[in-house]
Amino acid sequence: MNDGSVDVTVGQAFQQGVREEMERDERIFVIGTDLFRRGGHFAQVKGIGELFGKERVRDAPISEAAIVAAGVGAAMNGARPLVDLNFIDFALGAADEVINQAAKMRYMSGAPMPLVIRASSGVALYGAQHNNSFEGWFSSTPGLLVAAPSTPADTKGLIKSALRGEDPVIFLMHKRLTGVRAPAGGPDDLVPFGSAVIRRSGSDVTLVSYSFSVRRVLDAAAILAEHGIDAEVIDLRTLQPLDLETVETSVKKTGRALVIDEAPRFGGVAAEIAAAVQEAVFDFLDAPVTRIGAAFAPIAHSPTLVDAAIPGVDTIVAGVRASIDRWFPAEEVP
């Protein structure tokens, strides 16, 4: 058995977490499309069907509404369903079941709603209909928890916590993270919801992000360090609940903050964090909180246009420099 010290991919870490929880709790089952033999579009449950059989890894007709509705009904009757939608874009076909049913049923009935909806998210080379960023939408829906891990360890730890919880969870796995490798932790290493982590300590500026964008931010922080700017990098890990305390503590130390997101800036997670930080720690800020986000446009299929629309490492570096240069004379810039 892997003790958690061996490098695995994000996809393998998810498999480990699901397998361990299914072994632990016979009420957990998986339902979706192309799961039993194929293991999902990103091999996210590869091998799980062989281990647990068709009763606990169920292939359903291609109807997201029916799949999520089945999950809601099962959760209301004592099961712990893991619904796999493959791409989060397909959640639009089950909007009523997610937003009006799953998210509100615990409030309306008083009973637990232990439903986990997993889907691949984030921008990759899949075109406009497979690259939507719905994090802000789900995070602003009362009743839903939202996870967006960036590492194998957090992927495994968060899916284990989600499968043991009592609330509906939207579990988002970025497409570009699927093959990222690192240790994933052992069977008892759970990651709590609502607990951000500092990936890099720094004293000059706070950089906040989640999911795949954290990797870009860390690369940007390394470049900034070469120019004498010491950036602190915060990985949110979950968006609902949102750990603002860790962000605010960091901003009190650094005096500056940028929030980086793959989603468009308008009405998104970055906008919420920027507003919340400025409300909470305004007196500690040396400059306004800055948002860096995607262009307000559908994601194209062309790789060149994708790169132009999504903030990359250079964009983040330039954003930090601009924020500092704008509010301090040149001779005071680190």
Rosetta blueprint (number, residue, H / E / L):
1 M L
2 N L
3 D L
4 G L
5 S L
6 V L
7 D E
8 V E
9 T E
10 V H
11 G H
12 Q H
13 A H
14 F H
15 Q H
16 Q H
17 G H
18 V H
19 R H
20 E H
21 E H
22 M H
23 E H
24 R H
25 D L
26 E L
27 R L
28 I E
29 F E
30 V E
31 I E
32 G E
33 T L
34 D L
35 L L
36 F L
37 R L
38 R L
39 G L
40 G L
41 H L
42 F L
43 A L
44 Q L
45 V L
46 K L
47 G L
48 I H
49 G H
50 E H
51 L H
52 F H
53 G L
54 K L
55 E L
56 R L
57 V E
58 R E
59 D E
60 A L
61 P L
62 I L
63 S L
64 E H
65 A H
66 A H
67 I H
68 V H
69 A H
70 A H
71 G H
72 V H
73 G H
74 A H
75 A H
76 M H
77 N L
78 G L
79 A L
80 R E
81 P E
82 L E
83 V E
84 D E
85 L E
86 N E
87 F E
88 I H
89 D H
90 F H
91 A H
92 L H
93 G H
94 A H
95 A H
96 D H
97 E H
98 V H
99 I H
100 N H
101 Q H
102 A H
103 A H
104 K H
105 M H
106 R H
107 Y H
108 M H
109 S H
110 G L
111 A L
112 P L
113 M L
114 P L
115 L L
116 V E
117 I E
118 R E
119 A E
120 S E
121 S E
122 G L
123 V L
124 A L
125 L L
126 Y L
127 G L
128 A H
129 Q H
130 H H
131 N L
132 N L
133 S L
134 F L
135 E H
136 G H
137 W H
138 F H
139 S H
140 S L
141 T L
142 P L
143 G L
144 L L
145 L E
146 V E
147 A E
148 A L
149 P L
150 S L
151 T L
152 P H
153 A H
154 D H
155 T H
156 K H
157 G H
158 L H
159 I H
160 K H
161 S H
162 A H
163 L H
164 R H
165 G L
166 E L
167 D L
168 P L
169 V E
170 I E
171 F E
172 L E
173 M E
174 H E
175 K H
176 R H
177 L H
178 T L
179 G L
180 V L
181 R E
182 A E
183 P E
184 A L
185 G L
186 G L
187 P L
188 D L
189 D L
190 L L
191 V L
192 P L
193 F L
194 G L
195 S L
196 A L
197 V E
198 I E
199 R E
200 R E
201 S L
202 G L
203 S L
204 D L
205 V E
206 T E
207 L E
208 V E
209 S E
210 Y L
211 S L
212 F L
213 S H
214 V H
215 R H
216 R H
217 V H
218 L H
219 D H
220 A H
221 A H
222 A H
223 I H
224 L H
225 A H
226 E H
227 H L
228 G L
229 I L
230 D L
231 A E
232 E E
233 V E
234 I E
235 D E
236 L L
237 R L
238 T E
239 L E
240 Q E
241 P L
242 L L
243 D L
244 L H
245 E H
246 T H
247 V H
248 E H
249 T H
250 S H
251 V H
252 K H
253 K H
254 T H
255 G L
256 R L
257 A E
258 L E
259 V E
260 I E
261 D E
262 E E
263 A E
264 P E
265 R L
266 F L
267 G L
268 G L
269 V H
270 A H
271 A H
272 E H
273 I H
274 A H
275 A H
276 A H
277 V H
278 Q H
279 E H
280 A H
281 V H
282 F H
283 D H
284 F H
285 L L
286 D L
287 A L
288 P L
289 V L
290 T E
291 R E
292 I E
293 G E
294 A E
295 A L
296 F L
297 A L
298 P L
299 I L
300 A L
301 H L
302 S L
303 P H
304 T H
305 L H
306 V H
307 D H
308 A H
309 A H
310 I L
311 P L
312 G L
313 V H
314 D H
315 T H
316 I H
317 V H
318 A H
319 G H
320 V H
321 R H
322 A H
323 S H
324 I H
325 D H
326 R H
327 W H
328 F L
329 P L
330 A H
331 E H
332 E H
333 V L
334 P L
